[in-house]
Amino acid sequence: MLVGPPGTGKTFTASVLASELGYPLFQVRLDAVITKFMGESSAKLRQVFDAISEVRGVYFFDEFDALGSQRTTPNDVGEARRILNSFLQMIEQDDSNSVIVCATNHAEILDYALFRRFDDVIQYQLPEKDEIITLLKNRLQPYVIKRFPWSKLATQAAGLSSAEIILAAEDAIKELQLLIHEHKTISSNIIELAINDRREMSYQKHR
């Protein structure tokens, strides 16, 4: 079980795990599994677990809270409880050679019984200052002057996910390419603007 904010590397972890094992990666789309018709979701879930048994691979259930929310939540309905109970039974009975990886941004709403079914629960956090500097340097160092205010930019980028920081760096590089005839390096102002734009987009997305 991979737990943490969006953009912190949960999906990337599943792909690396599959690559290291030499297994194919299968992403299970829960929006295609969960339906409004009684009994249909459990039947589709059974098809997924049949595939898990028949085809060895890494099976990645993203946004798992859509399926695994607590059975005692006030807005719960009988069908949601049946789907979750079905998943708990199927994962308990699974003896395949496949790897099941689930990811969630909202561990607090997951049913407690789920955590006992997984061998490991890995927590992902937003990057800290030193990690932000590393992310920025890895992408931007070829485009900046030697003495550059990495620490100041890292402070400004605090609170953004790794994915958002990388996207901000990519935005700054694109801006440099547009201004290539005028500038040969990226200024800190361009990066600051890119970081602010990503922060605003993140804010709008999670409103």
NORJOZI-V990565 format. One record per residue. N is the residue number from 0. PHI is phi in degrees with one decimal (none if undefined). D_FIRST is the distance of its C-alpha to the first C-alpha in whole Angstrom. Layout:
n: <N | N>
phi: <PHI | PHI>
d_first: <D_FIRST | D_FIRST>
This chain:
n: <0 | 1 | 2 | 3 | 4 | 5 | 6 | 7 | 8 | 9 | 10 | 11 | 12 | 13 | 14 | 15 | 16 | 17 | 18 | 19 | 20 | 21 | 22 | 23 | 24 | 25 | 26 | 27 | 28 | 29 | 30 | 31 | 32 | 33 | 34 | 35 | 36 | 37 | 38 | 39 | 40 | 41 | 42 | 43 | 44 | 45 | 46 | 47 | 48 | 49 | 50 | 51 | 52 | 53 | 54 | 55 | 56 | 57 | 58 | 59 | 60 | 61 | 62 | 63 | 64 | 65 | 66 | 67 | 68 | 69 | 70 | 71 | 72 | 73 | 74 | 75 | 76 | 77 | 78 | 79 | 80 | 81 | 82 | 83 | 84 | 85 | 86 | 87 | 88 | 89 | 90 | 91 | 92 | 93 | 94 | 95 | 96 | 97 | 98 | 99 | 100 | 101 | 102 | 103 | 104 | 105 | 106 | 107 | 108 | 109 | 110 | 111 | 112 | 113 | 114 | 115 | 116 | 117 | 118 | 119 | 120 | 121 | 122 | 123 | 124 | 125 | 126 | 127 | 128 | 129 | 130 | 131 | 132 | 133 | 134 | 135 | 136 | 137 | 138 | 139 | 140 | 141 | 142 | 143 | 144 | 145 | 146 | 147 | 148 | 149 | 150 | 151 | 152 | 153 | 154 | 155 | 156 | 157 | 158 | 159 | 160 | 161 | 162 | 163 | 164 | 165 | 166 | 167 | 168 | 169 | 170 | 171 | 172 | 173 | 174 | 175 | 176 | 177 | 178 | 179 | 180 | 181 | 182 | 183 | 184 | 185 | 186 | 187 | 188 | 189 | 190 | 191 | 192 | 193 | 194 | 195 | 196 | 197 | 198 | 199 | 200 | 201 | 202 | 203 | 204 | 205 | 206>
phi: <none | -107.5 | -126.8 | 163.4 | -63.8 | -59.6 | 77.9 | -102.8 | 111.3 | -67.5 | -64.6 | -61.7 | -60.5 | -61.8 | -68.6 | -66.5 | -59.4 | -62.5 | -64.0 | -66.2 | -81.6 | 75.1 | -101.6 | -70.7 | -102.8 | -116.9 | -96.2 | -86.2 | -85.8 | -67.8 | -67.6 | -89.7 | -86.6 | -87.6 | -126.4 | -86.7 | -91.4 | -59.2 | 86.1 | -70.4 | -64.0 | -63.9 | -65.8 | -67.4 | -63.7 | -62.5 | -63.2 | -62.7 | -71.1 | -62.8 | -64.9 | -59.7 | -74.8 | -87.7 | -122.2 | -66.7 | -174.8 | -100.8 | -105.3 | -108.6 | -97.2 | -88.8 | 48.2 | -66.4 | -61.3 | -62.7 | -107.9 | -105.9 | -68.4 | -57.6 | -72.5 | -105.9 | -65.4 | -59.2 | -92.9 | -70.8 | -125.1 | -57.7 | -63.9 | -61.5 | -64.9 | -64.6 | -63.3 | -65.2 | -61.1 | -62.0 | -62.1 | -60.2 | -66.3 | -67.5 | -71.9 | -67.0 | -87.2 | -66.3 | -126.9 | -78.0 | -94.6 | -80.4 | -113.3 | -103.0 | -121.9 | -116.4 | -131.4 | -147.5 | -92.7 | -132.9 | -61.8 | -66.6 | -103.1 | -74.5 | -64.2 | -62.4 | -63.9 | -64.1 | -63.3 | -74.4 | -87.9 | -108.8 | -67.3 | -141.1 | -119.7 | -107.4 | -91.4 | -112.9 | -122.6 | -65.2 | -65.9 | -87.9 | -56.1 | -61.8 | -70.0 | -63.6 | -59.2 | -62.1 | -60.7 | -66.0 | -63.5 | -58.3 | -97.9 | -107.3 | -54.6 | -66.3 | -109.4 | -123.7 | -72.8 | -62.4 | -92.9 | -132.8 | -79.6 | -59.9 | -62.7 | -63.4 | -66.9 | -65.2 | -62.4 | -66.0 | -86.2 | -56.7 | 97.8 | -86.3 | -78.9 | -57.7 | -62.4 | -67.3 | -66.3 | -63.5 | -64.9 | -62.3 | -63.3 | -62.6 | -61.3 | -65.7 | -64.6 | -61.6 | -64.3 | -62.0 | -63.1 | -70.6 | -106.8 | -58.3 | -76.9 | -102.6 | -133.8 | -104.7 | -132.7 | -89.0 | -82.9 | -63.7 | -62.8 | -63.3 | -67.8 | -59.8 | -62.4 | -64.5 | -64.2 | -62.9 | -63.0 | -66.4 | -64.9 | -65.3 | -64.0 | -64.7 | -62.9 | -63.7 | -66.9 | -103.6 | -67.7>
d_first: <0 | 4 | 6 | 10 | 13 | 14 | 16 | 14 | 13 | 9 | 11 | 14 | 11 | 10 | 14 | 15 | 13 | 15 | 18 | 18 | 17 | 20 | 18 | 19 | 16 | 16 | 14 | 14 | 16 | 16 | 19 | 21 | 19 | 20 | 24 | 26 | 28 | 27 | 26 | 25 | 21 | 21 | 23 | 21 | 18 | 20 | 21 | 18 | 17 | 20 | 20 | 17 | 19 | 22 | 21 | 19 | 16 | 13 | 12 | 10 | 9 | 10 | 11 | 9 | 11 | 14 | 14 | 12 | 14 | 16 | 18 | 21 | 21 | 25 | 24 | 23 | 25 | 25 | 24 | 20 | 20 | 21 | 18 | 16 | 18 | 18 | 14 | 14 | 17 | 16 | 13 | 15 | 17 | 16 | 18 | 17 | 17 | 15 | 11 | 9 | 6 | 5 | 6 | 8 | 11 | 12 | 10 | 13 | 14 | 11 | 13 | 12 | 13 | 9 | 8 | 10 | 9 | 6 | 8 | 6 | 5 | 6 | 9 | 11 | 14 | 17 | 20 | 22 | 26 | 26 | 23 | 25 | 28 | 26 | 25 | 28 | 30 | 28 | 29 | 33 | 34 | 37 | 38 | 39 | 42 | 41 | 41 | 39 | 37 | 34 | 33 | 35 | 32 | 29 | 30 | 31 | 28 | 26 | 23 | 22 | 19 | 19 | 20 | 23 | 24 | 25 | 26 | 28 | 30 | 30 | 32 | 34 | 35 | 36 | 38 | 40 | 40 | 42 | 44 | 45 | 49 | 49 | 46 | 45 | 42 | 39 | 40 | 38 | 39 | 38 | 34 | 35 | 36 | 33 | 30 | 32 | 32 | 28 | 28 | 30 | 28 | 25 | 26 | 28 | 25 | 23 | 26>
